[in-house]
Amino acid sequence: MERDRPEARRSRARLVAGRLGLCALGLAVGLVLAEAAYRWHVWGPAALLPANMRSTHTIGESGLLRASGAVGYELKPDLDARYLLHPFRTNRHGLRDDDATLEKPAGTFRIAVVGDSFTMGHGVAAEDVYHAVLERRLREEPGGMRFEALNFGVAGYGLHDYAAVIEEKVLRFDPDLILIGLTRNDQTPAPGRKPYVPKPVDDPFTRLTLLDALRVRAVHASARRAAAEGAEAWGEHERLPGKRVAQLRSRYVNALFERIAGLTRPAGVPVLMVHLVVGAGDRTGPGRRFEKAAARHGFRYLDTTPAFDPDDSRDFHVRAGDAHPNAAANALYADAIHAYLLASDLLPEPAPGPAEH
């Protein structure tokens, strides 16, 4: 009997180890299924393919950027990659656009479009970005004029970058109109940009999307708490009263609009500022601030808020948890800009049609 006890203990130990192993296996399978289900929810079934999921980088970890003396960083030229599930190509000038020459073709009305991720086309096919849709709309107009809209947008840019891009790049292309896509982030002063150091390209397929979502939610919750307390983080995490923040934002927007005016006015190029919203805009915050600054510096201004129903803003998000505009939102932007341009004096007069006999 005594000799059986060690064997019995070993048997029980094996049984416990087996059960723990099954629990661990079940937990691992459950986590894999939960991660797969969440990826399906956020990205759709295409993201379950490794090649597609590996394109879901942040822009900084995508390998699409390089250092630039003008604005710190820019898109690499001649890219042929994938980004956020879509093909991502750039021309020889590093623009997410078809190839273009510095010299404007004869008979062409050229629009230079400047902005951030909304303008670059975050998670949207190149042909669905608003500038491309606008170009097609304008080309359908009678009159014989050829329209060309060049996309200078890069994710992460702000007002100070827009001014630098206009100075260093845009004016070299001899545009007839500069269209600047403004977003809510553009009202916030940016700290001095440090020299750009490329980040290692990550592998999103092996990264847990669920953990990323929890981290983003925590950041958003912290921002909401700060707003509820009537203060916002500023500079080196200094806490400032809301009124003071509003004053600094207005001062920043006016200073950068003045800089842009100093670049475009001598060149004789008109500027159209377009406030790009997703759903209901904020007329008392950034929209009003942009509109006042545009009027002060002689820019045209268009607010896209009226194009959206305030109750269905999520229908225009690029995906769950990502409030960037999807293709439908970009089409609304293009429609609003198209209608504004046709009603303005910014476009050339249509050429007269053939004489009637």
C-alpha positions as MATLAB code, in Angstrom:
seq = 'MERDRPEARRSRARLVAGRLGLCALGLAVGLVLAEAAYRWHVWGPAALLPANMRSTHTIGESGLLRASGAVGYELKPDLDARYLLHPFRTNRHGLRDDDATLEKPAGTFRIAVVGDSFTMGHGVAAEDVYHAVLERRLREEPGGMRFEALNFGVAGYGLHDYAAVIEEKVLRFDPDLILIGLTRNDQTPAPGRKPYVPKPVDDPFTRLTLLDALRVRAVHASARRAAAEGAEAWGEHERLPGKRVAQLRSRYVNALFERIAGLTRPAGVPVLMVHLVVGAGDRTGPGRRFEKAAARHGFRYLDTTPAFDPDDSRDFHVRAGDAHPNAAANALYADAIHAYLLASDLLPEPAPGPAEH';
ca = [
       0.000    0.000    0.000;
       2.827    2.373    0.901;
       4.498    1.597   -2.422;
       1.336    2.700   -4.306;
       1.268    6.190   -2.799;
       4.092    7.745   -4.908;
       2.488    6.364   -8.044;
      -0.898    7.763   -6.985;
       0.623   11.155   -6.310;
       2.308   11.151   -9.705;
      -0.976   10.187  -11.333;
      -2.807   13.052   -9.632;
      -0.030   15.461  -10.608;
      -0.315   14.360  -14.238;
      -4.079   14.825  -14.071;
      -3.767   18.334  -12.644;
      -1.098   19.253  -15.198;
      -3.294   17.958  -18.000;
      -6.246   19.989  -16.804;
      -4.122   23.128  -16.471;
      -2.759   22.542  -19.960;
      -6.284   22.207  -21.343;
      -7.286   25.424  -19.546;
      -4.266   27.229  -20.960;
      -5.005   25.893  -24.436;
      -8.654   26.920  -24.142;
      -7.640   30.380  -22.971;
      -5.181   30.743  -25.854;
      -7.781   29.588  -28.389;
     -10.320   31.987  -26.849;
      -7.910   34.909  -27.102;
      -7.086   34.053  -30.716;
     -10.791   33.867  -31.593;
     -11.513   37.125  -29.749;
      -8.659   38.864  -31.565;
      -9.808   37.494  -34.918;
     -13.404   38.578  -34.222;
     -12.273   42.071  -33.239;
     -10.107   42.398  -36.332;
     -13.093   41.342  -38.426;
     -15.217   43.969  -36.627;
     -12.672   46.782  -37.145;
     -11.130   45.980  -40.519;
     -13.533   43.533  -42.112;
     -12.730   40.052  -43.397;
      -9.852   41.307  -45.589;
      -7.741   41.986  -42.489;
      -7.625   38.292  -41.592;
      -5.167   37.864  -44.450;
      -1.604   38.484  -43.246;
      -0.671   40.619  -46.278;
      -3.583   42.988  -45.616;
      -3.205   43.138  -41.854;
       0.476   43.934  -42.244;
      -0.558   47.185  -43.951;
      -2.399   48.475  -40.872;
       0.536   50.469  -39.496;
       0.477   53.886  -37.971;
       1.974   56.304  -40.468;
       5.127   56.637  -38.371;
       5.765   52.892  -38.386;
       4.758   52.291  -41.993;
       8.096   52.856  -43.732;
       6.358   55.322  -46.077;
       8.093   58.427  -44.711;
      11.512   59.997  -45.028;
      13.199   63.036  -43.494;
      12.638   66.372  -45.212;
      14.315   69.665  -44.474;
      11.156   71.575  -45.309;
       8.675   70.022  -42.908;
      10.582   67.401  -40.954;
       9.222   64.471  -42.940;
       7.426   63.700  -46.178;
       6.177   60.737  -48.183;
       8.852   58.853  -50.056;
       8.712   59.240  -53.842;
       7.839   56.363  -56.196;
       6.200   54.225  -53.524;
       4.283   51.107  -54.516;
       3.033   49.757  -51.198;
      -0.082   49.062  -49.182;
      -1.352   51.187  -46.301;
      -4.483   50.497  -44.258;
      -5.575   47.739  -46.666;
      -5.367   49.948  -49.780;
      -2.696   50.308  -52.466;
      -0.528   53.290  -51.635;
       1.478   54.790  -54.479;
       3.322   58.078  -54.808;
       4.722   59.844  -57.827;
       8.268   61.074  -58.386;
       7.540   64.156  -56.264;
       6.358   62.121  -53.267;
       2.681   62.999  -53.762;
      -0.039   60.402  -53.359;
      -1.258   61.186  -56.812;
      -0.758   60.510  -60.492;
       2.470   61.719  -62.008;
       2.705   65.457  -62.603;
       5.226   67.827  -64.093;
       6.488   70.930  -62.362;
       5.559   72.894  -65.456;
       1.802   73.263  -65.704;
       0.415   71.862  -68.981;
      -1.126   74.414  -71.325;
      -4.860   74.919  -70.853;
      -4.803   73.441  -67.348;
      -6.288   74.923  -64.189;
      -4.142   73.475  -61.405;
      -5.371   73.151  -57.807;
      -2.808   72.326  -55.117;
      -4.466   70.539  -52.192;
      -2.665   70.765  -48.842;
      -3.617   69.030  -45.601;
      -3.095   66.195  -43.156;
      -4.377   62.602  -43.021;
      -7.873   63.678  -44.141;
      -6.325   65.018  -47.345;
      -3.719   62.286  -47.837;
      -6.523   59.728  -47.646;
      -6.223   57.762  -44.380;
      -7.731   54.345  -45.022;
      -9.295   55.435  -48.320;
      -8.405   54.394  -51.856;
      -6.580   57.125  -53.791;
      -9.421   57.534  -56.273;
     -11.898   58.129  -53.429;
     -10.015   60.968  -51.701;
     -11.941   64.228  -52.041;
      -9.418   65.997  -54.268;
      -9.579   63.144  -56.810;
     -13.383   63.152  -56.765;
     -13.374   66.948  -57.139;
     -11.018   66.694  -60.109;
     -13.410   64.296  -61.844;
     -16.396   66.546  -61.097;
     -14.621   69.589  -62.553;
     -13.494   67.728  -65.649;
     -17.126   66.936  -66.378;
     -17.906   70.655  -66.602;
     -18.255   72.144  -70.095;
     -15.799   74.726  -71.339;
     -12.743   72.848  -72.520;
     -10.587   73.630  -69.493;
      -8.494   70.772  -68.119;
      -8.504   70.585  -64.326;
      -5.769   69.049  -62.240;
      -5.827   68.629  -58.445;
      -2.494   67.666  -56.869;
      -2.477   66.083  -53.427;
       0.222   67.460  -51.090;
      -1.438   66.009  -47.972;
       0.562   63.962  -45.454;
      -0.728   62.388  -42.255;
       0.389   64.195  -39.119;
       0.893   67.595  -40.739;
      -0.410   70.777  -39.110;
      -0.739   74.437  -40.027;
       2.994   75.082  -39.648;
       3.656   72.186  -42.060;
       1.100   73.503  -44.557;
       2.953   76.808  -44.668;
       6.282   75.023  -45.157;
       4.881   72.798  -47.902;
       3.459   75.824  -49.727;
       6.781   77.634  -49.488;
       9.044   74.711  -50.393;
       6.905   72.681  -52.796;
       3.493   73.947  -53.837;
       4.480   77.266  -55.415;
       7.024   75.483  -57.629;
       4.071   73.794  -59.382;
       2.527   77.149  -60.415;
      -0.966   76.464  -58.991;
      -3.997   78.561  -59.925;
      -5.642   77.836  -56.581;
      -4.444   76.450  -53.243;
      -7.012   74.474  -51.307;
      -6.159   73.799  -47.649;
      -8.088   71.054  -45.869;
      -8.409   72.123  -42.221;
      -9.234   69.713  -39.414;
      -9.892   70.202  -35.730;
      -6.266   69.417  -34.840;
      -5.041   72.379  -36.877;
      -6.077   74.846  -34.184;
      -3.605   73.398  -31.664;
      -0.113   74.928  -31.552;
       2.544   72.352  -32.298;
       5.835   72.212  -30.416;
       9.037   72.779  -32.367;
       9.546   69.811  -34.643;
      12.628   67.737  -33.877;
      14.723   66.223  -36.667;
      12.814   63.280  -38.085;
      14.177   59.887  -37.136;
      12.507   56.995  -38.978;
      10.897   54.435  -36.708;
      11.367   50.712  -37.294;
       8.659   49.243  -39.484;
       6.440   47.160  -37.236;
       4.430   44.026  -38.054;
       0.771   44.773  -37.271;
      -0.251   41.190  -38.015;
       1.499   40.006  -34.865;
       0.271   42.939  -32.746;
      -2.838   42.535  -30.597;
      -5.496   44.876  -31.952;
      -7.537   44.418  -28.777;
      -4.727   45.794  -26.617;
      -4.257   48.718  -29.007;
      -7.964   49.501  -28.721;
      -7.798   49.471  -24.918;
      -4.797   51.812  -24.998;
      -6.563   54.243  -27.350;
      -9.682   54.168  -25.200;
      -7.612   55.025  -22.138;
      -6.052   58.002  -23.920;
      -9.464   59.254  -25.064;
     -10.928   58.815  -21.581;
      -8.084   60.870  -20.123;
      -8.703   63.645  -22.659;
     -12.427   63.667  -21.870;
     -11.708   63.956  -18.142;
      -9.387   66.878  -18.767;
     -12.048   68.613  -20.879;
     -14.690   67.998  -18.190;
     -12.426   69.684  -15.656;
     -12.242   72.771  -17.873;
      -8.542   72.451  -18.641;
      -6.363   70.926  -21.320;
      -2.836   69.627  -21.525;
      -0.555   72.170  -23.111;
       3.122   72.305  -24.050;
       5.128   70.426  -21.461;
       1.946   69.102  -19.812;
       1.201   72.493  -18.307;
      -2.403   72.920  -17.168;
      -4.098   76.047  -18.497;
      -7.622   77.440  -18.075;
      -9.933   76.811  -21.010;
     -10.198   80.539  -21.853;
      -6.429   80.840  -22.043;
      -6.255   77.801  -24.316;
      -8.821   79.379  -26.642;
      -6.773   82.573  -26.813;
      -3.585   80.682  -27.622;
      -5.352   78.691  -30.318;
      -6.735   81.825  -31.953;
      -3.317   83.480  -31.831;
      -1.707   80.403  -33.373;
      -4.248   80.082  -36.189;
      -3.962   83.785  -37.040;
      -0.161   83.671  -37.007;
      -0.036   80.713  -39.409;
      -2.756   82.131  -41.667;
      -0.713   85.335  -41.825;
       2.360   83.356  -42.802;
       0.432   81.541  -45.548;
      -0.933   84.875  -46.788;
       2.616   86.232  -46.924;
       3.564   83.357  -49.224;
       0.531   83.234  -51.498;
      -0.395   86.893  -51.885;
       2.849   87.952  -53.630;
       2.489   84.940  -55.925;
      -1.062   85.992  -56.787;
      -2.523   82.592  -55.853;
      -5.934   82.575  -54.146;
      -6.464   80.294  -51.147;
      -9.605   78.392  -50.229;
      -9.698   77.132  -46.640;
     -12.030   74.136  -46.284;
     -12.998   72.936  -42.808;
     -13.298   69.146  -43.129;
     -15.589   67.633  -40.520;
     -17.043   64.147  -40.085;
     -20.657   64.527  -39.078;
     -21.747   67.549  -37.077;
     -19.025   70.174  -36.848;
     -18.270   72.470  -33.951;
     -19.353   75.949  -35.011;
     -18.411   77.511  -31.685;
     -14.893   76.073  -31.617;
     -12.479   75.412  -34.456;
     -14.959   76.226  -37.227;
     -15.610   79.720  -35.957;
     -11.907   80.243  -35.247;
     -10.922   79.185  -38.785;
     -13.651   81.285  -40.377;
     -12.667   84.465  -38.537;
      -8.972   83.992  -39.316;
      -9.725   83.319  -43.000;
     -11.763   86.522  -43.298;
      -9.056   88.480  -41.527;
      -6.359   87.360  -43.957;
      -8.363   87.502  -47.176;
      -8.893   83.773  -47.715;
     -12.047   82.125  -48.990;
     -13.620   79.781  -46.454;
     -15.943   76.789  -46.734;
     -17.382   74.837  -43.816;
     -18.476   71.314  -44.768;
     -20.653   70.878  -41.657;
     -23.962   71.482  -43.527;
     -23.215   68.512  -45.788;
     -23.606   66.106  -42.852;
     -26.527   64.976  -40.747;
     -25.505   65.361  -37.071;
     -27.186   62.073  -36.182;
     -25.324   59.811  -38.576;
     -21.681   60.854  -38.215;
     -20.532   57.278  -37.551;
     -21.793   56.288  -40.991;
     -18.940   58.388  -42.372;
     -16.121   56.953  -40.253;
     -13.536   54.958  -42.133;
     -13.973   52.072  -39.679;
     -15.036   51.244  -36.126;
     -12.932   53.216  -33.681;
     -11.399   55.425  -36.398;
     -13.171   58.726  -37.076;
     -11.268   59.560  -40.253;
     -13.619   60.189  -43.191;
     -14.540   57.263  -45.397;
     -15.202   57.361  -49.139;
     -18.786   58.587  -48.630;
     -17.565   61.506  -46.489;
     -14.912   62.361  -49.071;
     -17.600   62.429  -51.755;
     -19.582   64.927  -49.660;
     -16.472   67.088  -49.297;
     -15.970   67.010  -53.057;
     -19.619   67.897  -53.719;
     -19.484   70.843  -51.304;
     -16.219   72.176  -52.752;
     -17.450   71.658  -56.311;
     -20.651   73.622  -55.646;
     -18.708   76.381  -53.903;
     -16.218   76.738  -56.755;
     -18.940   76.858  -59.402;
     -20.686   79.651  -57.496;
     -17.437   81.601  -56.956;
     -15.158   83.649  -59.171;
     -12.202   81.337  -58.512;
     -12.619   79.236  -61.641;
     -11.925   80.482  -65.167;
     -14.834   81.512  -67.351;
     -15.990   78.656  -69.602;
     -14.853   78.961  -73.168;
     -17.684   79.959  -75.513;
     -19.314   77.076  -77.302;
     -19.555   76.724  -81.069;
     -21.719   79.337  -82.771;
     -25.248   78.237  -83.583;
     -26.394   78.431  -87.192;
];
